[in-house]
């Protein structure tokens, strides 16, 4: 890991518990995949918390350094983009962080909460926000979603123009922070409330969707979920192709990767028990065969075993 731009020891130790040097110095395909997943997820969660904190205070702008880098690790870049050699994706492979940027972190209107249930809605748009925001909870134990709070910003209650307009509120929940994930969805359609689906949110004019961890990945009490995927037989009219997903239990930070050139419509997301779909959007012509042959799906629970048992297994 030390040879791949940024060493990830501190990121993995912070979010997945302390690991001895033997863990980071071990080699092999399986443990390297685990380290990459942990490192990129840790990077995404760290920058997510940093940006959400900055948007909660009196700061009217935020620049990211940097956009792209050639390493699939937890550096500053959110795109893995390098030279046209085998293994690289032309156009850039999106890391989990880039999907976090897209879903919520750099949306004009976003909502988030901390582990105590203290929340805010922020409007950084130069126009008033008229719509609604919903805070829900995904239970790891039941795999189902329940609504906690609804905020109405319609009519005279519209959130004034920003930048920097903020409304504070609180939510209460009964489950421990280790057994749930909060979901914040905001829509500019006041007639239809955002509805959280198998993953993500479904609403006309959805403006942001934020998955909010209440503890570190190390402490999340997740079930052993069986997440399966299937690539559709034919592409859609716009050139994308559907990938069908299903899980028997709640799964968190479900992440897909492929050698095919393109990116997914969403990634590194939570799923409730059930089925859903996303799209693979190719850069150039779609190579369905390569997509199907190289598609790999991972989720957090797979990488929550103690370092010692994993290390013994891999060596």
N, C-alpha and C positions, 0 to 999 in steps of 0.2 A: 504493500500500500504506500510505503514511503517513496517509492519510485514513480508514483502516478500523481504528480503535481502536488496535491495537498495531502499530507498524512491525515487519516481519519480517526486516529486513536481517540482524541478528545471528544469528537462528535459521538462516536459509538459509546464511549464510556458514559457520557452525559445522558443519553437517551435510552440506552439498552443495558445499563449497569456496568460496573467496573470490570474490566477484562485484563488479565495479565499479559505481559509481552508475548508469551507463547502463542496466544490467540492471533495476534497481529502478524507474527512472524511465520505462522504455518502457511502452507501452500496447497494448491490443488483447486480444481474447477469449482467443486461444491462450496468450499468455504470462501472462495473469492466471490462467488455470486452472493453469498450471504452478507459478506462485508460490504459489497457494493450497494445492496438493497438497504442495509442499515445506514450506510454513509449518506446516500442520497436522500433517504427519508429524514435523517437527522438534520441534514442541510436545509431541507424544505421547512421543517418544523421550527428550526432556529430563526430563519429569516422571516417566516410567517409571524412568529411572536414579536420579532423586532419591528416589523412594519406595522403590525396592529397596535403596538405600543406607540409608535411614532404618530400614527393617525389618531390616537386618542388624546394627544396633547396639542399644543398650539404650534404645530409645524404645518406649513402650507405646501410642502412639496417633498418629494423623495426620489432620488436617483439611484439606480442600481448599478453597481460595478461587480461583475461585468455581465454581458448578455451571453456570450458563447465562449467555450473553451473546448479543447480536444480530449479532455479526460472525463470518463463516466464516474466521477467521484463527487464528494461534497465540497467543492470549491465555491467560488463566487458565481460562476456561470450557471445559467438555467438551461442552456442548450449545449448538447454535446455535438460539436460541429468541427470536423477536421478535413483532412485531405481525402481524395477519392481512392481509398484503398479498401480491401476487403474488411468488412466489419463496421465501416463507417456508413452512416445514413446521409446521403446527399440532401441538403436542405436542413439538416439538423435533427437529431433525436431529442425530443422533449424530455427533460428530467421531471420528476414529480414537482419540483419547485415551479416550473413553468406553467403547469396546470393549476397550481395554487394561485399564481399571478392572474391567470386567465379567469378563474372562477370567481375570485373575490378580492384579492389584495390590491389590485389596481383598477377596480371598478369605481365609478364615480360615487355610487351609493353602496355601502356594505354595512353589515351588522356582525358583531362578535361579542363574546362573553369570556369571563375568566372562570376559574374553578369554583368561585364562591357564588356564581350566578349574577355578578355585576356585569351589565351589558351596555353597549352603546350602538346607535345607528349614526353613521357619518355620511354627510352629503358634501362632496367636494365639487359638485357640478355648479356651473354658473347660473343654473336655473333651479327653481323649486322642485322638490321631489313630491309627486302625488302618487300614492300607491299604498302598499302594505308590506310589512315584514312579519315573518312567522318564525318563532323559535320552537324547534321540536327536539325530541330525544330518541336516539336509537339505542335500544336495550341489547347488550351483548347476550344476555341470558335468553330472552324470548325471540330475538331476531326481528322484533317489530318496532314500529315508530309511533310515538305519541306526541300530541301537540301540547306545548307548555304555555305559549303566550302569543297573542296576536296584536300587532300595532297597526292602527289605522291612520294613514296620512292623507286621507282624501279630503277634498274641499278646503275648508278653512283650517283644517289640521295639517295641511301640507307642510313638509319640512322645508324651511326657507332656503333660498339659494346659498351656496357656499362661495368660496372655499372655506371649509372648516366648520360648517354647521353641524352640530352634534346634539343628539338627545340621549340622555341616560335613562336606563330602566333596569329592573331586576327580574330574574326568574327564580322560581323555587323548584327543586326536584327532590325526590325521595331516595333515589338510587345512589350508591357511592360513586365517586368520580371514576373509579377503576372499572365500572361495569356499564358505562354508557359513553356516547358521543353526542354532542349537541349539533344541531343542524339549523343554520340561519339562512332563510331564503327571502329575498326582497323582489317584488314585482311592481311595475308601474301600471298594471291593469287592476283597477279598484273593484271591478265587478267579479273577478275570479281570484280566490286566494291561492297562493302557490301550494301545490300538492307534492309532497315528497314521494317519489316512486321507489323502485327497487334500488336505484342509486340516483343521486342528483334530485332535481326538482323540476316539476312540470307546471308551467304557467305561461299564459300569454305575456309577452314583454318582461320576461324574467331579467332582472338587472344584475343580480349576484346570488351566489350560493356558496355558503361557507360551512365547512365541516370543522368543528371545534373540539379538539382534544382537551380533556380536563385533567389529564395526567400524562406522564411520559409513556412511550410504547412499552417499556420494560414492565410497567405495573398494570397494564390493561389485562383484565381477566377475560380472555377470549376463548370461545369454544373451538373445537377442531372442525372447521368448516370444510366442506367439499365443494369447491368452486370449479365449474366446468364451463367450457366455451365451445362455440361452433361458428365457423366462418360461413356466411351465406353463399349460395351457389352462384349468384350473379351480382354484379355491382348495381348501384342505384343510378338514376338518371344523371346525377351530378358527378359521377365518377367514383364516389365513395362506395364502401361496401360494409354491410352490417356484420357485426360480431355479436352473437347471441350468448348471453351469460345466465347462469343459474347457480344458486347456492342453497344448501339445506339449512344453513345457520348464518348468523351475522358474520360478516367478514370485513376487515378494516384494511385500508390502504391496498386495495386490489390493484396490482400494477401489471400491465402488459408490455412486452417488448417484442421486437421483430427485426429481422434483417432487411425486410422490404422497406423501400424508400417512402417515407410519409410519416404522419403522426396520427394519433387517436383523437377522437372528438372529446374524450375525457380520459383521465387516468389517475392512479393513486387515490382512489375513492373508496368510500364505505358502501357496503351492500347489506340490505336487510334480507331475511330469508325470502327467496322467491326468484323470479326471473326478470331480466332486463336486457337492454341492448345498447350498443354504442356503434360508432362508425370508425373505420380506418380511412383516412383521407390521404391518398397517394400524392407524392411529389412526382408528377409526370405520369406515364402509363402505369396502371395497376398490375402488379405481378402477384396474382392471387395464389399461385402455387408456392412461391417463396414465402408469402405471408403465412399461409397455412402450415408449411413445413417448419418455419422458424419461430412461430408464435409461442411465447412462453408467458405463463401467468404465475404471479407470486402474490402472497398476502402476508400480513404481519404475523399471524399466529404460527406460520411455518418457521419463523426465525426467532421464536421466543424461548427456545430451549436454552438451558444453561451452557455457557461456553465450554465447560469441561466435557460434557457428554458429547457435544458436537465435535470438539477437537479430537477426542479419542476415536470417534467414529471415522473422521476424515483421514486420520493417519493409520 
